[in-house]
Amino acid sequence: MADSPNCDLKSLTPLQLFERVTEQGEKVRALKAGKAPKDEIDAAVRMLLSLKQSYKTATGQDYQAGLPPTDLVLINNSTTKEEDEDFVDPWTVQTSNAKGVDYDKLIVRFGSSKIDTDLINRIERAIGQKPHRFLRRGIFFSHRDMDQILDAYENKKSFYLYTGRGPSSQAMHVGHLIPFIFTKWLQEVFDVPLVIQLTDDEKYLWKDLTTEKAYEYARENAKDIIACGFDINKTFIFSDLDYLGTSTGFYRNIVRVQKHVTFNQVKGIFGFTDSDCIGKISFPAIQAAPSFSSSFPQIFNGKENIQCLIPCAIDQDPYFRMTRDVAPRIGQPKPALLHSIFFPALQGAQTKMSASDPNSSIFLTDTPKQIKTKINKHAFSGGRDTIEEHRKYGGNCDVDVSFMYLTFFLEDDDKLEQLKQAYTSGELLTGELKKVLIETLQPLIAAHQERRKQVTDEMVKQFMTPRKLAFEF
């Protein structure tokens, strides 16, 4: 019996081994956090060490959280390691550049369009107010057919918003807030319906979770989403595990998409292999279905011609490239998209924040003290090795995580520019810049925590009940 796990490991690909190590690491942390019996924790740690050794034997590399095997190439990226070392798919983001992913190259590779000054100015004219800081600062940097959305809006035609969350843990981190902060702003300035998909089915398929645990995470994450301030009369939040069983319109659209996408196509888009479970292979159709208004007959009165706008991180684009390809063949409008850059880990812009590594993230449950400690201890600095060198040569805002975070969360453009100039000139030290970030995030997260305390189970139920929203179609 003792030999069987290692025999099984030999048949796994490097990526599968990487995923097994990641999952086992999460299990060890959960056991320790839950104060499990010592022999149970020890057994889990031994398994983790064995998995790490198997991974090193198979790849010649030590396991590093958030960094999958570097010799892997995803078909959907249409690139090789020699051409570009950025690695982006819906589950993994990897780059060797301390500045982060090269988004201009990603636009070319994915075939999207850059959000330029003309488009931002057009949005400003349409809504009659200053564009969101995420647009002003290039955090949302790429789009598909946003001009069509503006055409519709200017001609008094409606559209709706769709975004989502994969509930892989009970606590969300600040990076998870980005699409919701922006989507809330879009909903307010355009006054349109919003649907939010919680892909608890996806997390069950990809993670070592029970369906019950995945659904529990979905409801807990819904509380954080509601705490962002969404209007209950204009917003429908749904769990796939719940909604799929109650909506014939949703399931019909899933089947329509499934019929028009081949196994070879999903392998090419997502890098699936013959050893992946059929649930993973069929899941992209489930993420595609909310792009069509007929998936929500209670909101849109059965109408199929209401266009959808999807704010999301650029790593989700493969799902919607597939969706846009299928849409005309099933008589549906193509969804439009707005893409954001990735929110960096505290350790640097090479990877996204990870819910499985508490030190890579500022969690929405963190105390002011934890926030201060994490930033001071773990936030990657663009400063020099000594104060003398920093005063002489200045810091590098392009790689400094504290400055990156302020770009996301500091509203005042003038203050942000002043900080950039002071840090670049050497006038402002790294510790002083981190202090500004701490003083920005502490009240923001404290306010979020207070709002979340007001979110009851009954409110979650109301948001997640299929119903007519405050719009006529």
C-alpha positions, -999 to +999 in steps of 0.1 A: +000+000+000+028+024+009+042+022-027+010+030-045+009+068-042+044+070-057+034+047-085+004+069-092+026+100-092+048+086-120+018+088-144+011+125-137+022+153-160+044+181-145+014+204-144-007+178-126+021+172-101+022+210-096-015+211-089-012+181-065+015+199-045-005+231-043-036+212-031-017+193-005-001+225+008-036+239+012-046+208+030-017+210+054-025+247+062-061+238+068-052+210+092-029+233+111-054+261+112-081+236+125-057+223+151-060+187+138-043+158+157-005+159+154-003+124+137-028+136+110-008+168+103+025+148+102+011+124+077-001+153+055+033+170+057+051+137+047+028+135+017+035+171+008+073+165+010+069+134-012+049+153-038+075+180-038+102+155-044+083+138-072+078+172-088+115+180-086+124+146-101+099+151-130+109+188-138+143+194-124+129+224-106+120+231-070+083+237-064+074+274-060+039+285-052+022+303-080+049+293-106+040+263-127+066+243-147+084+268-169+087+245-199+049+244-204+034+262-233-004+267-236-018+263-271-043+291-266-014+316-261+000+308-296+035+313-284+066+294-274+090+300-245+115+314-269+091+340-282+077+352-249+081+340-214+047+354-202+024+325-194-013+334-191-044+312-189-076+312-167-057+295-139-021+306-140-002+339-146+036+337-149+061+362-161+099+366-156+095+404-158+095+423-124+072+449-140+047+422-147+030+409-178+036+427-211+001+438-218+007+453-252+020+419-264-010+403-248-034+425-267-017+415-299-017+378-290-053+377-279-065+400-307-083+425-285-082+464-288-064+488-265-085+512-245-071+545-258-077+581-250-104+584-276-124+556-261-120+570-226-131+604-238-161+589-255-171+571-222-168+604-204-191+622-229-216+593-227-219+593-189-213+630-183-187+625-156-150+618-150-141+582-159-132+558-131-095+558-120-092+522-133-098+537-168-077+568-162-047+547-151-049+519-176-059+493-151-087+484-175-066+485-206-082+463-233-116+458-248-137+439-273-166+459-289-169+486-262-177+509-290-209+489-298-220+492-262-216+529-264-235+530-297-264+512-280-263+534-249-262+566-270-292+553-290-312+546-258-308+508-262-301+487-231-273+463-223-264+444-192-233+436-171-220+402-163-190+394-141-181+365-118-161+350-090-146+315-085-152+308-048-121+288-040-118+300-003-139+315+024-119+348+025-114+370-005-084+392-009-081+428-022-073+417-057-107+400-059-123+434-053-110+450-086-137+437-110-164+443-085-153+479-077-153+487-114-185+468-122-204+487-095-192+519-110-203+508-145-237+498-132-242+531-115-232+553-144-250+534-171-279+522-149-282+487-162-289+452-148-260+431-135-256+393-131-228+379-111-219+342-116-204+322-087-186+293-103-188+269-074-191+240-099-158+250-114-140+250-081-154+216-072-140+203-105-106+219-102-100+218-064-101+192-037-135+204-024-169+188-018-199+203-036-212+214-002-179+232+007-178+249-028-214+261-023-206+273+012-177+294-002-200+308-028-224+321-002-196+335+019-180+352-011-215+366-020-214+385+013-182+402+004-196+410-031-228+424-016-207+445+008-192+463-022-226+482-023-245+466-052-282+476-056-304+446-047-330+458-071-306+458-101-284+428-093-288+391-095-261+369-079-263+332-086-245+300-078-240+276-107-248+246-085-281+263-076-292+282-107-284+255-134-311+233-119-338+260-119-334+278-152-343+262-184-331+292-203-296+289-188-293+252-195-306+256-231-278+281-238-252+258-222-263+229-245-263+252-275-227+263-268-217+227-261-230+216-295-210+241-314-176+236-297-156+204-303-133+186-279-103+196-301-113+232-298-115+232-260-082+214-259-067+240-281-082+270-262-077+258-226-049+232-228-071+203-216-057+168-219-072+134-224-068+128-186-089+157-176-124+149-163-153+156-187-166+182-162-136+204-169-141+200-207-177+210-205-174+238-180-165+266-205-200+264-219-213+271-184-192+303-181-203+313-216-241+310-209-245+342-188-233+361-218-268+356-234-298+375-220-321+345-226-302+327-197-322+351-174-358+350-186-370+365-153-349+396-159-351+401-196-386+387-202-373+361-226-356+386-249-325+372-267-311+404-283-298+423-252-260+427-255-238+418-226-207+437-213-182+417-193-156+434-170-130+408-161-093+402-158-075+394-191-069+358-181-106+350-185-106+361-221-102+326-236-136+317-223-152+347-241-132+343-273-148+309-275-182+325-266-179+352-292-170+326-319-201+306-310-226+334-305-235+341-342-240+304-348-266+302-321-283+334-330-270+355-301-251+388-299-215+386-291-206+398-256-184+428-253-155+428-228-134+452-207-101+436-196-081+445-165-045+440-157-035+415-129-034+425-093+002+417-082+012+395-052+029+413-024+061+396-035+060+412-069+042+415-102+054+381-115+023+364-102-013+371-092-022+371-055-030+336-042-058+328-018-037+297-007-007+318+004-017+342+032+015+362+029+010+369-008-022+387-002-040+413+019-072+396+028-105+413+034-105+397+069-071+411+079-068+433+109-051+467+107-021+451+124-019+423+099-022+447+070+007+468+084+029+437+091+023+422+057+031+454+038+062+462+058+075+426+057+065+413+023+057+441-001+084+440-028+104+473-029+116+493-058+140+511-035+178+510-033+199+488-010+209+518+012+193+551+021+223+569+006+219+551-028+181+557-027+186+594-021+210+596-049+194+573-075+157+572-065+133+543-064+116+523-093+078+527-093+075+502-121+084+473-098+075+487-064+044+468-051+034+495-027+032+520-055+013+495-077-013+490-050-017+528-046-024+530-083-054+507-077-067+522-045-056+558-041-083+580-057-064+613-058-045+615-091-025+645-080-013+628-048-004+597-067+017+617-091+034+635-063+043+602-046+057+589-079+079+620-084+091+619-048+099+582-048+116+584-082+137+613-071+148+596-039+130+622-017+105+596-005+119+564+011+104+529+008+092+528+044+075+561+039+058+549+007+046+517+025+032+539+053+010+557+028-002+524+015-009+511+050-029+543+058-048+539+025-057+502+029-065+500+066-096+523+065-107+508+032-107+472+045-121+482+079-151+499+061-156+468+040-156+446+071-183+469+087-205+467+056-201+429+055-212+426+091-245+441+079-250+415+052-274+388+066-282+353+053-316+367+044-300+394+022-278+368+005-310+348-002-327+378-017-298+386-040-296+350-051-333+345-057-342+345-095-366+374-099-375+404-120-352+434-115-360+471-116-360+473-154-386+468-182-378+447-212 
